């Protein structure tokens, strides 16, 4: 077994060298670090082991890491994730070296090449979980608003909105280190039973709105170059003029990326509200292809109201003009009420209900495109989870908060649906509603889909292997479209259009 471990160490070093995780000069030093980690006795020579050319160095390294953790699970006494991070970490430079190399590439070859290098490093160091992300299942779905994009997320568990809301008000603990998954103190953190290991985590410092922020790619990318920009300080989300200033600073530094922020209050915010952060990436989202419903010119800026289920204003113009008008829109929306549409700005206790989800893209040197999604997190007896949240009839497909990514038209649906859609396919292929319902009732996990199964049998007359996948994918897409419509504070009807007009009138 020891000889096999020694060989695996050599092969891992081969992969690390090919991926430029370290310089060849450091190989002996690193080999000795692994001998110490695994308590190995060195060999005098290292026989060659053929590598399958079907695998990239990163893929081959992943196979080797799996083997190493099989051998060392009992020896190291840690979780598999902690073991893998610790093993990879030995080959990696410290954060300052990564940052210095990134800045050198940026100064000589430009920001695009620098980000490409940092992205490849994040993949090669196994911080971006390429294998996990590849398991996700994705497709597009037609809607009256254009094509929506659907992803079944098989890499991360579904989150409960009530637990998300608790986190924002959770008191700080001096013993909690790091205080959350986004804190910069995660860089190099060994992990605990409740917090993931981050030995292989490296972040890049940047200045936004005269403050320190940190850039990283998301471990579980939902779209190309999905990145997270983290406030240096652990403080709750807040969307105000400082947020908008920081977004503009970001796209001025990385002009080929789009950037946005989740709303800053529960139900209509993202999954982490207790640490200020943004999300960015090199991708065009469905909302950017949406059409205009009507427009209004205010302060020399054309405001377009979009034909989009989540109530959205699109502004085009120069930075300074957009910043001034956006400050006015935020102030007006945070105090806007229209009870006949269930929009009330504050609770009886003065707690704010209205929120904004901003998204920004730089079009060219002097022009920007800013999306402002209007949100409200009120609840009532009919909708205890949220009036403008996916209603209970849709929870069998989606109950988690509709945050930034989904509000832009990219659904991140829970991994449980992978199994559940397979079962739905089996029930439908029976072509016998009564028999299918009996089968469904024997599976506790499928009970939530009882009404949906009945709907599908009512809507379609025949199911076969040839049409089942398309039917289920289209119907999931329809459900997601309804989810987004539930999130819209101004519905796509005459009353909703009148509500938007009244809001815009208040800006003049």
C-alpha positions in Angstrom: 0.0 0.0 0.0 2.9 2.4 0.8 4.4 1.9 -2.6 1.1 2.7 -4.2 0.8 5.9 -2.1 4.3 6.9 -3.2 3.4 6.4 -6.8 0.1 8.4 -6.4 2.1 11.3 -4.9 4.4 11.3 -7.9 1.5 11.3 -10.3 -0.2 14.1 -8.4 3.0 16.1 -8.6 3.1 15.4 -12.4 -0.4 16.9 -12.7 0.3 19.9 -10.5 3.4 20.7 -12.6 1.5 20.4 -15.8 -1.2 22.7 -14.4 1.5 25.2 -13.4 0.4 25.1 -9.7 4.1 25.2 -8.8 7.5 25.6 -10.4 9.6 22.5 -11.3 12.3 23.7 -8.9 9.9 23.1 -6.0 9.1 19.5 -6.7 11.5 17.9 -4.2 10.3 20.3 -1.5 6.7 19.4 -2.2 7.4 15.7 -2.4 8.8 15.9 1.1 5.7 17.7 2.4 3.6 14.8 1.1 5.9 12.3 2.7 5.4 14.1 6.0 1.6 14.4 5.5 1.1 10.7 4.7 4.0 9.4 7.0 5.7 7.7 4.1 9.3 6.3 3.7 10.8 7.7 0.5 11.7 5.5 -2.5 15.1 5.8 -4.3 13.4 5.9 -7.7 9.9 6.7 -9.1 8.5 4.3 -11.8 6.5 5.8 -14.5 2.7 5.2 -14.5 0.9 5.7 -17.8 -1.8 8.3 -17.8 -5.0 8.0 -19.9 -4.9 10.7 -22.5 -8.7 10.9 -22.3 -8.2 12.9 -19.1 -7.0 16.5 -18.7 -4.4 17.0 -15.9 -7.2 18.4 -13.7 -9.4 15.4 -14.4 -6.5 13.0 -13.8 -5.6 14.8 -10.6 -9.2 14.4 -9.4 -9.0 10.6 -9.9 -5.7 10.5 -8.0 -7.2 12.6 -5.2 -10.0 10.1 -4.9 -7.5 7.3 -4.6 -5.5 9.1 -2.0 -8.5 9.8 0.2 -9.5 6.1 0.0 -6.1 5.2 1.4 -5.9 8.0 4.0 -9.4 8.2 5.3 -8.6 6.5 8.6 -5.1 7.9 8.8 -5.9 11.6 8.6 -9.2 11.4 10.5 -10.9 14.2 8.5 -13.8 14.5 6.0 -13.0 13.7 2.4 -13.4 17.4 1.5 -10.9 18.4 4.2 -8.4 15.8 3.1 -8.6 16.8 -0.6 -8.2 20.5 0.3 -5.2 19.8 2.5 -3.5 17.6 -0.1 -4.0 20.2 -2.9 -3.0 23.1 -0.6 0.6 21.8 -0.3 1.1 22.6 -4.0 -0.4 26.1 -4.0 1.3 29.4 -3.7 0.2 31.8 -0.9 -2.5 34.5 -1.6 0.1 37.3 -2.2 1.8 35.3 -5.0 -1.5 34.6 -6.7 -2.5 38.3 -6.5 0.9 39.5 -7.7 0.8 37.2 -10.7 -2.8 38.2 -11.5 -1.8 41.9 -11.4 1.3 41.3 -13.6 -0.8 39.6 -16.2 -3.4 42.4 -16.1 -0.7 45.1 -16.5 0.9 43.4 -19.5 -1.9 41.4 -21.2 -5.1 43.0 -19.9 -7.9 42.1 -17.6 -9.5 39.4 -19.8 -6.2 37.4 -19.9 -5.7 37.9 -16.2 -9.1 36.7 -15.3 -8.7 33.7 -17.7 -5.5 32.8 -15.8 -7.2 33.1 -12.4 -10.2 31.1 -13.6 -7.9 28.2 -14.8 -6.0 28.4 -11.5 -9.3 28.1 -9.6 -10.3 25.1 -11.6 -6.9 23.4 -11.4 -6.7 23.9 -7.6 -10.2 22.3 -7.3 -11.8 25.4 -5.8 -14.2 25.5 -8.7 -15.9 22.1 -8.5 -15.9 21.3 -12.2 -17.0 17.7 -11.7 -19.9 18.6 -9.4 -21.1 21.4 -11.8 -21.0 19.0 -14.7 -23.7 16.9 -12.9 -26.2 19.7 -13.2 -28.9 19.3 -15.8 -29.9 22.3 -17.9 -32.2 23.3 -20.8 -34.1 26.3 -22.2 -37.8 26.7 -22.1 -40.0 29.0 -24.2 -42.2 31.6 -22.5 -44.2 34.7 -23.3 -41.2 36.7 -22.0 -38.6 34.9 -24.2 -36.5 31.8 -23.5 -36.0 31.0 -19.8 -33.1 28.9 -18.7 -33.6 25.9 -16.3 -30.9 24.2 -14.2 -31.4 21.3 -11.8 -28.7 21.9 -9.3 -27.2 18.6 -8.3 -24.2 20.1 -6.6 -25.8 22.0 -3.6 -28.8 21.3 -1.3 -32.0 23.3 -1.4 -32.3 26.0 1.2 -35.4 26.9 3.3 -36.4 30.6 3.1 -37.2 30.6 6.8 -33.6 29.5 7.7 -32.2 32.1 5.3 -34.2 34.8 7.1 -32.9 33.7 10.5 -29.3 34.2 9.4 -29.6 37.9 8.8 -30.8 38.6 12.4 -28.5 36.0 14.0 -26.3 37.7 16.6 -22.5 37.8 16.0 -20.5 35.3 18.0 -16.9 36.1 18.9 -16.1 32.4 18.8 -17.6 32.0 15.3 -14.7 31.9 12.9 -15.2 32.6 10.1 -18.5 34.3 10.8 -20.1 33.1 7.5 -19.2 31.3 4.3 -18.3 34.5 2.5 -16.0 36.1 5.1 -12.5 36.7 3.8 -11.2 34.7 6.8 -12.2 31.6 4.8 -9.0 31.9 2.8 -6.9 28.9 3.8 -9.4 27.9 6.6 -9.0 24.2 7.5 -12.8 23.7 8.0 -14.8 22.2 10.8 -17.7 19.8 11.2 -20.1 22.5 10.1 -17.9 24.7 7.9 -16.2 23.6 4.7 -12.4 23.4 4.3 -10.9 26.2 2.3 -7.2 25.4 2.2 -7.2 25.9 -1.6 -9.1 29.2 -1.5 -7.4 32.3 -3.0 -9.1 35.7 -3.4 -8.2 38.9 -5.2 -8.3 42.3 -3.5 -10.0 45.2 -5.4 -11.1 48.8 -4.5 -14.8 49.6 -5.0 -16.4 52.8 -3.8 -13.2 53.6 -1.9 -13.5 50.4 0.1 -11.8 47.0 0.1 -13.7 44.2 -1.6 -12.5 40.7 -2.7 -13.1 38.8 -5.9 -13.4 35.1 -6.2 -15.1 32.6 -8.6 -18.0 30.6 -7.2 -17.1 27.0 -6.3 -20.5 25.9 -7.8 -20.7 28.0 -10.9 -24.3 28.5 -12.2 -23.1 30.2 -15.4 -19.8 31.0 -17.2 -17.2 32.7 -14.9 -19.8 33.0 -12.1 -18.0 35.2 -9.6 -18.6 36.6 -6.1 -17.4 40.0 -4.9 -17.2 40.1 -1.1 -17.1 43.1 1.3 -14.0 43.0 3.5 -16.3 43.5 6.5 -18.9 41.0 7.7 -22.0 43.2 7.6 -25.5 42.7 6.3 -26.6 43.3 2.8 -27.8 46.9 2.1 -28.8 48.3 -1.3 -28.3 52.1 -1.3 -26.3 54.6 -3.3 -23.0 53.1 -2.1 -24.0 49.8 -3.6 -24.7 51.5 -7.0 -21.3 53.3 -6.8 -19.5 50.1 -6.2 -21.2 48.3 -9.1 -20.1 51.1 -11.5 -16.6 50.9 -10.1 -16.6 47.2 -10.8 -17.6 47.3 -14.5 -15.2 50.2 -15.1 -12.4 47.7 -14.0 -13.9 44.6 -15.5 -16.0 45.9 -18.5 -16.8 42.6 -20.1 -18.6 41.3 -17.0 -22.2 41.9 -15.8 -22.6 42.5 -12.1 -25.6 42.6 -9.8 -26.7 42.3 -6.2 -29.4 40.4 -4.4 -32.0 42.4 -2.6 -31.2 43.2 1.0 -34.2 41.8 2.9 -35.6 38.2 3.5 -37.9 36.4 1.1 -36.9 38.5 -1.9 -33.2 38.4 -1.2 -30.6 35.7 -1.9 -29.4 32.8 0.3 -26.8 34.8 2.3 -28.1 38.2 3.7 -25.7 38.6 6.6 -22.6 39.5 4.5 -22.6 42.2 1.8 -21.7 40.8 -1.6 -22.3 40.9 -5.3 -22.4 38.4 -8.1 -20.9 38.8 -11.5 -19.9 36.9 -14.6 -19.2 36.7 -18.3 -22.7 35.8 -19.4 -25.8 37.3 -21.1 -29.0 36.5 -19.1 -32.5 36.1 -20.5 -33.7 39.4 -19.0 -31.2 41.2 -21.2 -33.0 39.9 -24.3 -36.5 41.1 -23.0 -38.5 43.7 -24.9 -39.8 47.0 -23.7 -43.4 47.4 -22.7 -43.4 51.2 -22.5 -41.0 54.0 -21.6 -40.7 57.3 -19.9 -38.0 60.0 -20.1 -36.9 61.4 -16.7 -33.9 63.6 -16.1 -32.6 63.0 -19.7 -32.6 59.2 -19.1 -34.9 56.9 -21.0 -36.5 54.5 -18.4 -37.9 51.4 -20.1 -40.5 49.2 -18.3 -39.8 45.7 -19.5 -42.1 42.9 -20.6 -40.6 40.7 -17.9 -42.4 38.8 -15.0 -40.3 40.4 -12.3 -41.1 44.1 -12.4 -38.1 45.7 -14.0 -36.9 49.1 -15.1 -34.1 49.3 -17.6 -32.0 52.6 -17.7 -29.5 53.5 -20.4 -27.1 56.4 -20.1 -23.9 57.8 -18.7 -22.5 56.9 -15.3 -23.1 60.2 -13.4 -26.6 60.7 -14.8 -27.6 57.1 -13.9 -26.2 57.4 -10.4 -28.2 60.5 -9.7 -31.5 59.0 -11.1 -30.9 55.7 -9.4 -30.6 57.4 -6.0 -34.0 59.0 -6.7 -35.6 55.7 -7.7 -34.3 53.9 -4.6 -35.6 56.6 -2.3 -39.0 56.7 -4.1 -39.4 52.9 -4.2 -38.4 52.3 -0.6 -41.4 54.6 0.4 -43.9 53.7 -2.3 -47.2 52.0 -1.3 -50.1 50.9 -3.4 -52.4 48.8 -1.1 -54.7 47.8 -3.8 -51.8 45.9 -5.3 -50.7 44.6 -1.9 -47.6 46.9 -2.1 -47.0 48.5 1.3 -43.6 50.1 2.0 -43.3 49.6 5.7 -44.8 47.4 8.4 -46.7 48.8 11.4 -43.4 48.6 13.3 -41.5 50.5 10.6 -39.7 47.5 9.0 -39.1 48.1 5.3 -40.9 45.8 2.9 -39.7 47.3 -0.5 -36.4 46.3 -2.0 -34.4 46.6 -5.2 -32.3 44.1 -7.1 -29.8 46.0 -9.3 -27.9 44.6 -12.3 -25.4 46.6 -14.3 -23.5 46.1 -17.6 -21.1 48.5 -19.3 -22.0 48.9 -23.0 -19.1 51.1 -24.1 -16.7 53.8 -22.8 -19.5 56.2 -21.8 -22.7 54.2 -21.7 -24.1 51.7 -19.2 -27.2 49.7 -18.9 -28.8 49.4 -15.5 -31.6 47.0 -14.5 -33.6 47.8 -11.3 -36.0 45.0 -10.3 -38.6 46.2 -7.8 -39.3 43.7 -5.0 -41.5 43.5 -1.9 -41.4 40.9 0.9 -44.8 41.3 2.6 -46.7 38.3 3.9 -50.3 37.8 4.8 -52.6 35.0 6.0 -53.2 33.8 2.4 -49.5 33.8 1.5 -47.5 33.3 4.8 -44.3 32.6 2.8 -44.6 35.8 0.8 -47.2 37.6 -1.3 -44.5 38.1 -4.0 -42.8 34.8 -3.4 -43.5 31.5 -5.2 -46.9 30.5 -4.0 -47.5 27.3 -2.2 -48.9 25.5 -5.3 -45.4 25.9 -6.9 -43.3 24.7 -3.9 -43.2 21.2 -5.3 -40.9 22.7 -7.9 -39.4 25.7 -6.2 -39.8 27.2 -2.7 -36.4 28.9 -2.2 -36.0 32.6 -2.4 -36.0 34.1 -5.9 -32.7 36.0 -5.9 -30.6 37.8 -8.4 -29.8 34.9 -10.8 -33.3 33.6 -11.0 -34.9 37.1 -11.3 -32.7 37.4 -14.5 -34.3 34.3 -15.9 -32.0 31.5 -14.9 -33.7 28.9 -12.7 -31.7 27.1 -10.1 -34.0 24.3 -9.1 -33.3 21.8 -6.3 -31.4 18.6 -7.0 -34.3 16.5 -5.6 -36.1 17.1 -8.9 -33.7 14.9 -10.7 -35.2 11.8 -9.0 -38.7 13.3 -8.9 -38.8 14.0 -12.6 -37.7 10.4 -13.3 -40.5 9.1 -11.2 -43.0 11.5 -12.8 -41.9 10.2 -16.2 -42.5 6.6 -15.0 -46.0 7.5 -13.7 -46.9 9.3 -16.9 -45.7 6.4 -19.1 -48.3 4.2 -17.5 -50.9 6.2 -19.4 -53.3 5.4 -16.5 -54.0 8.3 -14.1 -55.6 6.2 -11.4 -52.8 3.6 -11.4 -50.2 6.4 -11.5 -51.8 8.2 -8.5 -51.8 4.9 -6.5 -48.1 4.4 -7.3 -47.3 8.0 -6.3 -49.0 7.7 -3.0 -46.6 5.0 -2.0 -43.6 7.3 -2.3 -43.6 10.0 0.4 -41.1 12.1 -1.6 -43.5 12.3 -4.5 -46.7 13.2 -2.5 -46.0 16.9 -3.2 -46.5 16.3 -6.9 -50.0 14.7 -6.7 -51.9 17.7 -8.0 -49.3 18.2 -10.8 -49.6 14.6 -11.9 -53.4 15.1 -12.2 -52.9 18.3 -14.1 -50.6 16.6 -16.6 -53.0 13.7 -17.2 -55.8 16.3 -17.8 -53.7 18.4 -20.2 -52.2 15.6 -22.3 -53.9 12.6 -23.9 -50.9 10.3 -24.5 -47.4 9.8 -23.1 -44.5 7.9 -24.6 -40.7 7.7 -24.5 -40.6 10.0 -27.5 -42.4 12.9 -25.8 -42.0 12.5 -22.0 -38.7 14.4 -21.7 -40.0 17.4 -23.7 -43.3 17.5 -21.9 -41.7 17.5 -18.4 -39.1 20.0 -19.3 -41.7 22.3 -20.9 -43.9 22.0 -17.9 -41.1 22.7 -15.4 -40.3 25.8 -17.5 -44.0 26.8 -17.3 -43.8 26.4 -13.5 -40.7 28.6 -13.3 -42.4 31.2 -15.4 -45.2 31.2 -12.8 -42.7 31.5 -10.0 -41.3 34.7 -11.6 -44.8 36.0 -12.2 -45.5 35.5 -8.5 -42.4 37.5 -7.7 -43.6 40.5 -9.8 -45.0 43.3 -7.7 -46.7 44.9 -10.7 -48.4 42.1 -12.6 -48.4 42.0 -16.4 -51.9 43.4 -16.7 -53.7 46.8 -16.9 -53.7 47.3 -13.1 -50.0 46.5 -12.9 -49.2 48.9 -15.8 -51.1 51.6 -14.0 -49.2 51.0 -10.8 -45.8 51.4 -12.7 -47.1 54.6 -14.2 -48.0 55.9 -10.8 -44.6 55.0 -9.5 -42.8 56.7 -12.4 -45.0 59.8 -11.9 -43.6 60.1 -8.4 -40.1 60.5 -9.8 -40.8 63.7 -11.8 
